[in-house]
Amino acid sequence: MAEDPPQHTRLDGITEYVAALDTLCKLAQHRLYLFDKDFDGAGYDSEARYATLRNFLLANPANRLFVLAHDTGYLATRCPRMMTLLHQSGTGMSVYQTPKNLQHISEPFAVADEANYVRRFHFDDTRGILALHDPENARVLQSRFLEMWATSHPTPATIRLRI
């Protein structure tokens, strides 16, 4: 069976970027990796994104959502849907903050299932790309994410309380 050829769609603004993230989140079947400076303005406070991510986590107890930010303050204080999702998801979702030595990394990206991704060229540049059926480049971004994740940590505001 032939695999689908890679499809790359250019993104030319924040509206297109947010829509691409919505598409990527809906495509995720097993693992979803999200990296941004702080997630402000990227649609994570929307009811639709919350529902998509919640459905993803509920679809299978083995599904995992990894969220990595240079600053988790926005998520913790101004994005109640993401914090609700974190507290409801058990081990399905984790939110980590990068250490200071990684905060020079300035390219936000998200990867779904080692095959699809969205990335921007810089936090301050709204241009980017949505790539579907591109496992080679998706694995490169996933590997970069996992390297950053390995030296990052949860912050007090994003740690689940066990009662």
C-alpha positions in Angstrom: 0.0 0.0 0.0 1.5 3.3 -1.1 1.9 6.0 1.6 0.4 9.5 1.0 3.0 11.9 -0.3 4.0 14.8 2.0 1.8 17.8 1.8 3.2 21.2 2.9 0.9 24.2 3.3 2.4 27.6 3.8 1.0 29.6 6.8 1.0 33.4 6.4 -0.5 34.7 9.6 -1.6 33.9 13.1 -5.1 32.9 12.0 -3.7 30.3 9.6 -1.3 29.1 12.3 -4.1 28.6 14.8 -6.2 26.8 12.2 -3.2 24.6 11.4 -2.8 23.7 15.1 -6.5 22.8 15.2 -6.0 20.5 12.2 -2.9 18.9 13.7 -4.6 18.3 17.1 -7.5 16.6 15.3 -5.1 14.3 13.4 -3.3 13.1 16.6 -4.0 9.4 17.3 -1.4 8.5 19.9 1.1 11.2 20.8 1.0 15.0 20.6 4.0 17.2 21.3 3.5 21.0 21.7 6.2 23.5 22.1 5.8 27.3 22.3 7.2 30.3 24.2 4.1 30.6 26.4 1.1 29.5 24.2 -0.5 32.9 24.4 -2.5 33.7 21.2 -2.2 30.2 19.8 -5.8 29.1 20.4 -5.3 27.0 23.5 -7.9 28.9 25.5 -10.6 28.1 23.0 -13.5 25.7 23.8 -13.0 23.9 20.4 -9.3 23.2 21.1 -10.1 22.1 24.6 -12.7 19.6 23.3 -10.3 18.3 20.6 -7.6 17.7 23.2 -10.0 16.2 25.7 -11.4 13.8 23.1 -7.8 12.9 22.1 -6.9 12.0 25.7 -10.2 10.2 26.3 -10.0 8.1 23.0 -7.4 5.8 24.5 -5.8 5.7 28.0 -2.4 5.3 26.3 -2.6 8.6 24.4 -0.2 11.2 25.6 -0.1 15.0 25.3 3.2 16.7 26.1 3.2 20.5 26.5 6.5 22.3 26.7 6.9 26.1 27.2 9.6 28.6 28.1 7.1 30.2 30.4 4.1 28.3 31.8 2.6 31.4 33.4 0.0 32.0 30.7 -1.1 28.4 30.8 -1.3 28.3 34.6 -3.0 31.7 35.1 -4.9 32.7 31.9 -5.8 29.4 30.2 -8.2 27.6 32.6 -9.3 25.1 30.0 -5.7 23.7 29.6 -5.3 23.6 33.4 -8.7 21.8 33.7 -7.5 19.3 31.1 -4.2 18.8 32.9 -6.0 18.1 36.2 -8.5 15.8 34.6 -6.1 13.8 32.4 -4.2 11.7 35.0 -0.9 10.6 33.4 -2.2 11.4 29.9 -0.9 15.0 29.9 2.1 16.8 31.2 3.2 20.4 31.1 6.9 21.2 31.5 8.9 24.4 31.4 12.3 24.7 29.7 15.4 25.6 31.8 17.1 28.9 31.2 19.8 27.3 29.0 17.2 26.3 26.4 15.3 29.6 26.3 17.2 30.7 23.3 15.3 28.3 21.2 12.8 30.4 19.3 10.9 28.2 16.8 7.5 27.0 18.1 6.3 23.6 16.7 3.9 20.8 17.3 4.2 17.2 16.2 1.4 14.5 16.0 2.2 10.8 15.7 5.6 11.1 14.0 4.0 12.0 10.8 2.4 15.5 10.9 3.6 18.8 12.2 3.2 22.5 12.4 6.0 24.9 12.9 6.8 28.6 12.7 10.1 30.1 11.8 10.3 32.2 15.0 8.1 33.2 17.9 7.9 36.7 16.5 7.2 35.6 12.9 3.7 34.4 12.0 4.8 32.6 8.9 5.1 28.8 9.1 4.2 25.5 7.6 1.7 22.7 8.2 3.2 19.4 7.0 1.1 16.3 6.6 2.4 12.8 5.8 6.0 13.9 6.4 7.4 11.4 8.9 11.1 12.2 8.2 10.9 15.8 9.2 8.3 15.1 11.9 10.7 12.7 13.6 13.4 15.3 13.5 11.2 17.8 15.3 10.0 15.1 17.7 13.6 14.2 18.6 14.3 17.9 19.2 11.3 18.1 21.5 12.3 15.0 23.5 15.8 16.4 23.9 14.4 19.6 25.3 11.8 17.6 27.4 14.6 15.6 29.1 16.1 18.6 30.7 12.9 20.5 31.5 10.7 20.2 34.5 7.1 20.8 35.8 6.5 24.1 37.5 4.5 24.4 40.8 1.5 25.9 39.0 1.4 23.0 36.5 1.8 20.1 38.9 -1.2 18.0 39.6 -2.3 17.9 43.2 -2.8 14.3 44.5 -5.6 14.2 47.0 
